[in-house]
Amino acid sequence: MGGYRNILIRLVTFLGGIYFFLEFLLPEEINGFKFGTYHQQITNGFIVVGTMAFALGIINLLMAHGSKILYRRKGSLYSAALIIGMFVMLVVSIYDWRATSRDNQKTENLFNLASFALQINADDQAAKTNLLPIAQRTKILYDAVNQEIKTNENFEIDLINDQRKKNLANSYLEDYKNKLNQIENILNNSPESLVAQEIIPLNQNLAQNLNQAAVIKRKLLALIYEFSKVKAIYKILYEGLFTACGSAMFALLGFYIASAAFRAFRIRSMESAIMLTAATLVMLGQIPFGLWISEDLPTIRLWLLQVPSSAAFRAIKIGASVALLSMACRMWLSIESGSFAENKKEV
Amino acid sequence: MNFALNKNFKLDRRIIYLLVALALSIPLIYKYSLTPARMHAADLLYDQVNQLKLEAGNIAFVSLDWGPSTIAENGAQSEVVIEHLLRKRVPFALFSTYALAESYLDSIPEKIIKRLTEEFPDQHWEYGKDWVNLGYKPGAGLLLQSLAKSENLVELFNKDANGTPLNQIEVFKNVKKLENISFLAQFTGLQGVFDMYVQFFQKTNYKPVFGHGCTSITIPEAFVYLDSGQISGLLEGIAGAAWYSQRLSQDNPKRSVDQGILINTGLGVAHLIIILLIIAGNLFALVAKRL
């Protein structure tokens, strides 16, 4: 069983690698054959596989930290905090997603009706015989649109406590109502008494107005949703807690760098003296106080970055890229030892 | 632990932390700002954006590939460039290949539009006409490759972050292929992301005007691409954002001082303190050795 697993993993790795390798190298078309015909679908497949890693991550977290909590090992309190935080954020995010989906669904019908209007025109122009006459189909469309726009809608604009956004929401609402009036004017026409040449521009106009109404309604709903309770909780957790903590964690580095600079940066050789001089010139060249010392410091800084630094980085980049290429080839050909190496014994 | 300089000339770490904290926070609290140092690479980007004349149907793309950890630098950079595009009425699309940037794709343009509306009460900027949020797009390098190959960007992206079909959004009305993207601004603090854009965001006989914003630690690496002409301009950390903001203020006298310049001032003080600490550390070590 282990042998078949290894062979399967190596085969899939090789096929995946060779597809992208050939797709990149080969011309777009060879004798009428397009190698990348299904590239978008294959790309989507890889993205899906990558997304599965998120789920694996959650499972891994639950296993590692869940066992700590269950057996009350050292650090179980921190594990509990992590698991609770994860579930709270998961629940809030799901509520946020559901609320947004519900709002989107409220406008989906308008977009679908607009598409239907355009489809009626397209079918008539293509002279399809197995369908109802254009007038009849348009009548059905008009009835459906009538039913849709007559639905009582309540937009909670009073939820918005920002005056500028409230004014924007009111202007969206006014635009939406104007669009509905225009749609009603079109619906006042009776398609049974019209010929195809008269119905087609009406349907075109109707589709345009329906789409525009849907776009405005969506913008209005999104604006109102910004001030809903679910969004407020999401913002507190994400922007208030997660973003703030993430920035703070990174900001701690600044303090450690300052402390390390004082305690450890000693000039013990010519190289360290040159490094300190260059670092000081670069730092002084990019701060406002540097200009108080000399107007030429930004120019010196620019020269240091453009000439010696770039030269060194180019060398590092080329070296690292060659090493990366070598590593990529080894992984592609499964030469690199990993979790599915032959000599690893399964527990 | 001694709370001061002891006889071995070792300064308590807490004094250093306090000095750095004061250096960074006082300019922010008292809104004290100094004219930033001139950044040549930021000048290049500013002039490129200033000269942008998009043909009908063309659009700018702004990619925010950064998260909360680099918000101080990348956030300030994104704000100044987006502000410039909004002032020039260049329609742009915002997106990200990094999930943690998703909330900034809405909040940053909203913040800038609020400030611009205060400056110009008779003007307004509208979502869908001036800018569009495409949201977080998974796939990174695979997505960028698809962008280059796509014959119809509207079909590729399909909907904006709110779920509205792109063919109904005015900004995307005549946008078909990669060639319709005249300007690309990419901001990131992540390793390897910028390289993908340089590699894949181009086609035969097509390259957009490419501006990049990086964190201070990746400046030397980004300079290689500026020197080779693969990017047209570069915002070097917060200093680049501050100088770009200064240029915006020079061309728009009514503009208020923004966060980038305040952070840059604080950072300048902190840099001075670090330089002085390094010199002091070496002097103390020398004196301690001789005693």
Interface residues (C-beta under 8 A of the other chain):
Chain A: G36 H39 Q40 T43 F46 I47 G50 T51 T100 N104 F111 R164 N211 Q212 A214 V215 R218 K219 A222 Y238 E239 F242 T243 A244 C245 G246 S247 M249 F250 A251 G254 F255 I257 A258 S259 A261 F262 R263 F265 R266 I267 L276 T280 M283 L284 G285 Q286 I287 P288 F289 G290 L291 L297 P298 L302 L305 Q306 S309 S310 A312 F313 R314 K317
Chain B: K10 L11 R13 I16 Y17 L19 V20 A21 L24 L34 T35 P36 A37 R38 M39 H40 A41 G67 P68 S69 T70 I71 A72 L100 S103 S107 K114 T117 Y127 G128 P138 G139 L142 L143 Q145 S146 K149 L156 N162 G163 T164 P165 Q168 I169 I219 P220 E221 F223 V224 D227 E236 G237 A239 N264 T265 L267 G268 V269 A270 H271 L272 I273 I274 I275 L277 I278 A280 G281 N282 A285
